[in-house]
Amino acid sequence: MPAPLPPALSVSGLTKALPGGRVLFSGLDLIVAPGEIIAIMGESGIGKSTLLNLIAGLDRPDNGSIAIAGDTLAGLSDDAATRLRRDRLGFVFQAFHILPHLTLAQNIALPLVLAHQGAAVALPAAHAMLAKIGLAGRGDDYPAQLSGGELQRIAIARALIHRPALILADEPTGNLDPETAERILALLLAEARSTGAAAVIVTHSDRAAAIADRVLVLTGAGLVPRAT
């Protein structure tokens, strides 16, 4: 019998305070199983985006541990942490972080290129992803030619293209009209289910939270199940 898979994400005793001293959360715990989709809600300023940044290793906690698929972030060298983010994480940033000097196809293909897949593989995959997000034929355009909602779609496509083990999404439908939001959420759900990826989605949207297996609310007391 094969050994059971480790959790896609394990957070234990996480504590983080702001530079001024205000504690965002203390002793926070979270386990996300492989293939599980979690939505995290909560009022603005409570620390939802900070929590995602900590999970991604983009910020350091004051205390506690974070493990991605069994690899504890604190025990990794800078190079190993970079490889883990590159290979196992897909991150949809609230500010997009689309590179202005690259075409849309090149932006989407970037995770594949960084994983040493050649242009002959990466660019056709990027064009296929463009079609999935409703931007077929736009691969040679540049980010400056896109609206905020279109840039959001590019960010989501880039996060999914390398089939990460864990998807982290910060308000993935925040700049989208309702029809496009439905399409993108369906894509996010389909990609996660087809690849067995887990996902942690920070959102204010009940529509986005509806695709999750569990909905948690970040409060001063940590993560608690949302009341139904």
matplotlib code that plots the C-alpha trace (Angstrom):
import matplotlib.pyplot as plt

x = [0.0, 1.5, 2.3, -0.4, 0.4, 1.4, -1.0, -0.7, -0.3, 0.3, 0.4, 1.1, 1.2, 1.6, 2.1, 2.6, 2.7, 2.9, 5.9, 4.0, 3.3, -0.3, -0.7, -2.5, -2.8, -1.3, -1.1, -2.9, -3.3, -4.4, -4.3, -5.2, -5.5, -4.2, -7.0, -8.9, -10.1, -10.3, -11.8, -10.6, -12.9, -12.7, -12.9, -10.4, -7.1, -7.4, -4.4, -5.7, -3.1, -0.3, -1.3, -1.0, 2.4, 3.6, 2.4, 4.2, 7.4, 7.4, 7.3, 8.5, 6.3, 7.3, 6.6, 5.2, 5.9, 4.6, 5.1, 4.2, 3.7, 5.8, 8.7, 9.0, 9.8, 12.0, 14.3, 14.9, 17.8, 17.0, 17.6, 15.5, 12.6, 12.8, 12.6, 9.6, 7.7, 8.6, 7.6, 4.8, 3.0, 0.8, 0.1, -2.5, -1.4, -4.0, -1.6, -1.2, 2.6, 2.4, 5.7, 5.1, 8.0, 6.7, 3.8, 0.8, 1.8, 5.3, 3.9, 1.7, 4.5, 7.0, 6.6, 7.2, 10.3, 11.6, 11.2, 13.4, 10.7, 11.5, 9.5, 8.3, 6.3, 5.7, 4.3, 1.7, 0.6, 0.3, -1.8, -4.1, -4.5, -5.3, -8.2, -9.5, -9.6, -11.4, -8.4, -7.6, -5.5, -4.1, -0.8, 1.3, -0.3, 1.3, -0.1, -0.5, -3.2, -5.4, -8.0, -7.7, -10.1, -8.1, -4.8, -6.5, -7.2, -3.6, -2.5, -4.8, -3.6, 0.0, -0.7, -2.3, -0.2, 2.5, 0.0, 1.1, 0.4, -0.9, -2.7, -2.8, -5.2, -5.7, -9.1, -9.0, -12.3, -11.9, -11.6, -14.0, -17.5, -19.9, -20.0, -16.2, -15.9, -18.1, -15.9, -12.7, -13.9, -15.0, -11.6, -9.9, -12.1, -11.6, -7.9, -7.6, -9.8, -8.1, -4.6, -5.3, -4.1, -5.1, -6.1, -6.3, -8.5, -8.7, -11.9, -14.7, -17.0, -19.7, -19.6, -15.9, -16.3, -19.0, -16.5, -14.6, -14.8, -14.5, -15.0, -13.0, -13.1, -9.9, -10.6, -8.5, -8.9, -7.6, -9.4, -12.9, -15.5, -18.0, -21.4, -24.0]
y = [0.0, 3.4, 5.8, 8.5, 11.9, 14.7, 17.6, 20.1, 22.8, 22.5, 25.7, 25.4, 28.0, 30.9, 34.3, 37.6, 41.2, 44.4, 46.7, 48.9, 46.0, 45.1, 41.3, 40.1, 36.6, 34.3, 30.5, 30.1, 26.5, 25.3, 21.9, 21.7, 18.2, 17.4, 18.4, 20.4, 24.0, 26.4, 29.9, 32.4, 35.4, 38.2, 41.9, 44.2, 44.6, 41.5, 39.9, 37.7, 38.8, 38.7, 35.1, 34.2, 35.9, 33.9, 30.6, 31.5, 32.2, 35.9, 37.0, 35.4, 34.7, 35.8, 32.3, 29.0, 26.7, 26.3, 23.2, 22.7, 19.1, 18.1, 20.5, 23.0, 26.5, 27.4, 24.5, 25.4, 27.4, 30.5, 28.5, 25.6, 27.9, 29.6, 26.2, 25.2, 28.4, 27.9, 24.2, 23.7, 27.0, 29.0, 32.5, 35.0, 38.3, 41.0, 43.5, 41.0, 41.4, 41.0, 41.9, 44.9, 44.1, 40.5, 39.6, 38.0, 34.6, 35.1, 36.2, 33.1, 30.8, 32.1, 29.4, 26.7, 28.6, 28.9, 25.1, 24.8, 23.8, 25.1, 27.7, 24.8, 23.5, 26.7, 29.0, 26.6, 25.8, 29.6, 30.1, 27.2, 28.8, 32.2, 30.5, 29.0, 32.5, 34.1, 35.9, 33.7, 35.4, 38.0, 36.3, 38.8, 41.8, 43.5, 44.1, 47.9, 47.0, 45.2, 46.3, 45.4, 42.5, 41.1, 41.4, 39.5, 36.7, 36.6, 36.4, 33.4, 31.7, 32.1, 30.6, 27.5, 26.7, 24.7, 22.6, 23.5, 21.4, 24.4, 27.4, 30.6, 33.2, 36.7, 38.1, 36.2, 37.7, 41.2, 43.0, 40.8, 41.3, 38.6, 36.6, 36.6, 35.8, 32.7, 31.6, 32.1, 30.3, 27.4, 27.3, 27.4, 24.6, 22.5, 22.8, 22.1, 19.0, 17.7, 18.0, 17.2, 20.7, 22.2, 25.8, 28.6, 31.5, 34.8, 36.5, 38.8, 37.2, 34.7, 33.6, 32.7, 31.1, 28.8, 26.7, 25.9, 22.6, 24.7, 28.3, 29.8, 33.3, 35.0, 36.7, 38.0, 34.5, 32.8, 30.8, 29.7, 28.0, 30.4, 30.2, 28.8]
z = [0.0, -1.0, 1.8, 2.3, 0.8, 3.2, 3.4, 0.5, 3.2, 6.9, 9.0, 12.7, 15.4, 13.0, 14.5, 12.6, 13.9, 11.9, 12.3, 14.7, 16.9, 16.1, 16.1, 13.0, 14.2, 16.8, 17.0, 13.7, 12.4, 9.0, 7.2, 3.5, 2.1, -1.5, -3.9, -1.3, -2.1, 0.9, 0.8, 3.4, 4.1, 6.6, 7.0, 5.2, 7.1, 9.1, 7.5, 4.7, 2.1, 4.6, 5.4, 1.7, 1.5, 4.5, 3.0, -0.3, 1.6, 0.4, 4.1, 7.3, 10.3, 13.8, 15.0, 13.8, 10.9, 7.3, 5.2, 1.5, 0.6, 3.5, 2.9, 5.8, 4.5, 7.4, 6.7, 3.1, 1.6, -0.4, -3.6, -2.5, -1.4, -4.8, -6.6, -4.4, -5.3, -8.9, -9.2, -6.6, -6.2, -8.4, -7.0, -8.3, -6.8, -6.1, -7.9, -10.9, -11.3, -15.0, -16.7, -19.0, -21.4, -22.2, -24.4, -22.9, -24.1, -22.7, -19.4, -19.1, -20.3, -17.8, -15.1, -17.8, -19.1, -15.5, -15.2, -18.2, -20.7, -24.2, -26.2, -28.4, -25.4, -23.3, -26.0, -27.4, -23.8, -23.2, -26.3, -25.3, -21.8, -23.5, -25.3, -22.0, -20.4, -23.4, -24.8, -27.8, -30.5, -28.0, -27.3, -29.1, -27.3, -24.4, -20.9, -21.6, -24.1, -21.5, -19.0, -15.3, -15.7, -18.6, -16.6, -13.8, -16.3, -17.4, -13.8, -13.2, -16.4, -15.5, -12.0, -13.5, -16.5, -14.8, -12.9, -9.4, -6.3, -4.4, -5.9, -3.8, -5.1, -3.6, -4.7, -8.0, -9.3, -7.7, -11.1, -13.1, -14.2, -13.0, -16.3, -16.6, -12.9, -13.3, -16.3, -14.4, -11.3, -13.4, -14.9, -11.6, -10.2, -13.3, -13.3, -9.6, -9.9, -13.1, -11.6, -8.0, -6.9, -3.6, -3.5, -0.9, -2.1, -0.3, -1.3, -0.3, -2.9, -1.9, -5.5, -5.4, -1.9, -3.3, -5.2, -2.1, -0.1, 3.1, 3.9, 6.8, 8.3, 9.5, 12.8, 15.7, 17.1, 14.0, 11.3, 12.2, 10.0, 8.4, 9.9, 7.5]

ax = plt.figure().add_subplot(projection="3d")
ax.plot(x, y, z, "-o")
ax.set_aspect("equal")
plt.show()
